[in-house]
Each structure stands twice: as structure tokens, then as C-alpha cells.
Amino acid sequence: MKRILFAVLLAVFTATVAVRAQDSGTQQQIDKIFGMIQDVQAAQELQTKKMAALEKDIADLRDKVNTPAANPDNASAADLKNLAEKVQEIDKKRAADRELILNQIKDLGKSVAGAPVKPVKNKVTPLPPEGDTATAGAPQTGHNYIVQKGDTLPAIAKAYREQGVKVTTTQILKANPGIDANKILIGQKIFIPDPNAK
């Protein structure tokens, strides 16, 4: 029985050692898992801190984007409004200047249209009109005139009469054989006889 008792004690001791060894192995595994859990918690805390720092940086960037910078090259709303007012003022002055110029051109046109023709006095000897034997061979006194835009023979005769040269359209036609009273050309040279000149 001693043998049995010894065998039972040996079995109990072995079982106890085995249980202790097993408990020791389990404890080591538990310690290892616990260490890993602590590492994960530390990493999580580190990630949380990094995310908080990134969120702060993003908020700062949003503030910078939404807040206008005090850069001297950037124009403020007041600057743009002031510039727009100056452009409108310049545009009004330009329109007023244009109107003034147009009025002055109209006035000049009226004064040129109403100005008398200033004859140039020259003594010339034109060809005598055909069929006029009374004046053939005798030099005529008169004026050379260059036809301007808008001129007609009656208007030219009238302008010379206002200058004291008593001439008619018929006399101008006789002094300029071959001229058509209805077709005088700009730049054409015609002779204006002066019947009173001697």
C-alpha cells in the first residue's frame, strides 16, 4: 500500500507540478497578452494626439483662407468701389468732351458753309467766247477760281457779287467756253470776269 500511496502521491505531485507548470505557462501567456494590450492602448493614445493636432492645423488653415490677408497687393471692397467711381467719372468726362467736339465741328461747318468765297484777283487773257466779236482780241480782267465741294455756278456768282464783282452766271459761262453749268467739277479752274475792272 505504501507503493500505492507513493504512486498516488507521486501522481498528485506530478499533477500539481503539471498544473503549476500549466498555470505558469498560462500566466506567461496572460502577461504577454496584457503587454500587447498595453502597447495597443499606447499606440491608440498616440494616434488620438496626432489626430487632434491635425484637426487643429485644418481649423487654422480654414481661418487663414476665410480671413482676408493684410497684403498691400490685395484690393479691398472699398478700393474697388473707389476705382469704379473714378472710371465712371472718366467716362462722363469723355462723353462730355465728345459732345463738345461734335458741337465745335458743327459750328465750324456752319461758319465755312456761310463764309463768302474770297476771290483771287488776277489779270488773265482767256480765250474769247465763240461768236463774241466785241470782246475778241481785248484782254479781260477777272479772277481765277478753283471749284470747291458743294459749289454751283449761281452760288459762285452770288459770292463774287457780295465781294463787289458784278458778274452773272451767264457771264461766267461766256468767259469759260465748254463749261457745263450743271457739271462743274471739284478742283476745276474757272475764270470769273470782272466787267467793272479796267
C-alpha positions as CSV (number, residue, x, y, z in Angstrom):
1,M,0.0,0.0,0.0
2,K,2.9,2.2,0.6
3,R,3.6,1.7,-3.0
4,I,0.1,2.7,-3.9
5,L,0.2,5.6,-1.6
6,F,3.6,6.5,-3.0
7,A,2.2,6.2,-6.5
8,V,-0.8,8.3,-5.6
9,L,1.4,10.9,-4.0
10,L,3.7,10.9,-7.0
11,A,0.7,11.3,-9.2
12,V,-0.7,14.1,-7.1
13,F,2.7,15.8,-7.0
14,T,3.2,15.3,-10.8
15,A,-0.3,16.7,-11.3
16,T,0.4,19.6,-9.1
17,V,3.7,20.3,-10.8
18,A,1.9,19.9,-14.1
19,V,-0.9,22.2,-13.0
20,R,1.7,24.7,-11.7
21,A,3.6,24.4,-14.9
22,Q,0.4,24.8,-16.8
23,D,-0.5,27.7,-14.6
24,S,2.9,29.2,-15.2
25,G,2.6,28.9,-19.0
26,T,-0.9,30.3,-18.8
27,Q,0.4,33.2,-16.7
28,Q,3.1,33.9,-19.2
29,Q,0.6,33.9,-22.0
30,I,-1.7,36.2,-20.0
31,D,1.3,38.5,-19.2
32,K,2.2,38.5,-22.9
33,I,-1.4,39.4,-24.0
34,F,-1.6,42.1,-21.3
35,G,1.7,43.6,-22.6
36,M,0.3,43.6,-26.1
37,I,-2.9,45.3,-24.9
38,Q,-0.9,48.0,-23.2
39,D,1.1,48.5,-26.4
40,V,-2.2,48.9,-28.4
41,Q,-3.5,51.4,-25.9
42,A,-0.3,53.4,-26.0
43,A,-0.5,53.4,-29.9
44,Q,-4.1,54.5,-29.7
45,E,-3.4,57.4,-27.4
46,L,-0.6,58.5,-29.8
47,Q,-2.9,58.3,-32.8
48,T,-5.6,60.3,-30.9
49,K,-3.0,63.0,-30.1
50,K,-1.9,63.1,-33.8
51,M,-5.5,63.4,-35.0
52,A,-6.1,66.2,-32.5
53,A,-3.0,68.1,-33.9
54,L,-4.2,67.6,-37.5
55,E,-7.7,68.8,-36.7
56,K,-6.2,72.0,-35.1
57,D,-4.0,72.5,-38.2
58,I,-7.0,72.1,-40.5
59,A,-9.0,74.6,-38.4
60,D,-6.1,77.1,-38.6
61,L,-5.9,76.8,-42.4
62,R,-9.7,77.3,-42.7
63,D,-9.3,80.5,-40.7
64,K,-6.5,81.7,-42.9
65,V,-8.4,81.0,-46.1
66,N,-11.6,82.7,-44.8
67,T,-9.8,85.7,-43.4
68,P,-8.5,88.3,-46.0
69,A,-4.8,88.8,-45.7
70,A,-3.4,92.3,-45.0
71,N,-1.4,92.1,-48.2
72,P,-0.9,95.5,-49.8
73,D,-1.4,93.9,-53.3
74,N,-4.9,92.8,-52.4
75,A,-7.7,95.3,-53.1
76,S,-10.4,95.8,-50.6
77,A,-14.1,96.3,-51.4
78,A,-13.7,100.0,-50.7
79,D,-10.8,100.2,-53.1
80,L,-12.8,98.5,-55.9
81,K,-15.8,100.8,-55.3
82,N,-13.5,103.9,-55.4
83,L,-11.9,102.6,-58.7
84,A,-15.4,102.0,-60.2
85,E,-16.4,105.6,-59.3
86,K,-13.3,107.0,-60.9
87,V,-13.9,105.0,-64.1
88,Q,-17.5,106.3,-64.3
89,E,-16.3,109.9,-63.8
90,I,-13.7,109.5,-66.6
91,D,-16.4,108.0,-68.8
92,K,-18.7,111.0,-68.2
93,K,-15.8,113.4,-69.0
94,R,-15.1,111.5,-72.2
95,A,-18.7,111.7,-73.2
96,A,-18.8,115.5,-72.5
97,D,-15.6,116.0,-74.5
98,R,-17.1,114.1,-77.4
99,E,-20.2,116.2,-77.3
100,L,-18.1,119.4,-77.2
101,I,-16.0,118.3,-80.1
102,L,-19.1,117.4,-82.2
103,N,-20.7,120.8,-81.4
104,Q,-17.5,122.6,-82.4
105,I,-17.3,120.6,-85.7
106,K,-21.0,121.6,-86.4
107,D,-20.2,125.3,-85.7
108,L,-17.1,125.1,-88.0
109,G,-19.2,123.5,-90.7
110,K,-21.8,126.3,-90.4
111,S,-19.2,129.0,-90.5
112,V,-17.5,127.5,-93.5
113,A,-20.7,127.0,-95.4
114,G,-21.8,130.6,-94.7
115,A,-18.4,132.1,-95.4
116,P,-18.2,134.1,-98.7
117,V,-15.9,132.9,-101.4
118,K,-12.8,135.0,-101.4
119,P,-11.8,135.7,-105.0
120,V,-8.2,135.8,-106.1
121,K,-7.6,138.8,-108.3
122,N,-5.5,138.0,-111.4
123,K,-5.5,139.6,-114.8
124,V,-5.7,136.9,-117.4
125,T,-6.4,136.8,-121.0
126,P,-8.8,134.0,-121.6
127,L,-9.8,132.8,-125.0
128,P,-12.7,134.9,-126.3
129,P,-16.1,133.3,-126.2
130,E,-17.2,131.9,-129.6
131,G,-19.3,134.3,-131.6
132,D,-18.5,137.3,-129.4
133,T,-16.7,139.6,-131.7
134,A,-16.9,142.6,-129.5
135,T,-14.5,141.2,-126.9
136,A,-12.3,139.3,-129.3
137,G,-8.8,140.5,-129.1
138,A,-9.4,142.6,-126.0
139,P,-7.9,141.2,-122.7
140,Q,-10.5,140.6,-120.0
141,T,-9.9,141.4,-116.3
142,G,-11.2,138.9,-113.8
143,H,-10.4,136.3,-111.3
144,N,-9.4,132.6,-111.4
145,Y,-11.5,130.4,-109.1
146,I,-11.0,126.7,-108.2
147,V,-14.3,124.9,-107.7
148,Q,-14.8,123.6,-104.1
149,K,-17.1,120.9,-102.9
150,G,-20.7,122.0,-102.9
151,D,-20.2,124.9,-105.3
152,T,-22.6,125.8,-108.1
153,L,-22.2,128.5,-110.7
154,P,-25.1,130.6,-109.3
155,A,-23.6,130.3,-105.8
156,I,-20.1,131.3,-107.1
157,A,-21.6,134.3,-109.0
158,K,-23.5,135.4,-105.9
159,A,-20.4,135.2,-103.7
160,Y,-18.5,137.4,-106.1
161,R,-21.3,139.9,-106.3
162,E,-21.2,140.1,-102.5
163,Q,-17.5,140.9,-102.9
164,G,-18.3,143.8,-105.3
165,V,-17.7,141.9,-108.6
166,K,-20.9,142.5,-110.6
167,V,-21.0,139.2,-112.5
168,T,-23.8,136.9,-113.6
169,T,-23.9,133.1,-114.3
170,T,-24.3,133.9,-118.0
171,Q,-21.1,136.0,-118.0
172,I,-19.2,133.2,-116.2
173,L,-20.5,130.7,-118.9
174,K,-19.4,133.0,-121.7
175,A,-16.0,133.5,-120.2
176,N,-15.5,129.8,-119.9
177,P,-16.4,128.2,-123.2
178,G,-17.1,124.4,-123.0
179,I,-18.1,124.5,-119.3
180,D,-21.4,122.8,-118.4
181,A,-23.3,124.8,-115.7
182,N,-24.7,121.5,-114.4
183,K,-21.4,119.6,-114.3
184,I,-18.7,121.7,-112.7
185,L,-16.0,119.5,-111.0
186,I,-14.2,119.9,-107.7
187,G,-10.8,121.3,-108.4
188,Q,-11.8,122.7,-111.8
189,K,-10.4,126.1,-112.6
190,I,-12.8,128.7,-114.0
191,F,-12.4,132.3,-114.9
192,I,-14.7,134.9,-113.3
193,P,-14.9,138.0,-115.4
194,D,-15.0,141.4,-113.7
195,P,-17.0,143.7,-116.0
196,N,-16.3,146.7,-113.8
197,A,-12.5,146.3,-113.7
198,K,-10.4,148.3,-116.2
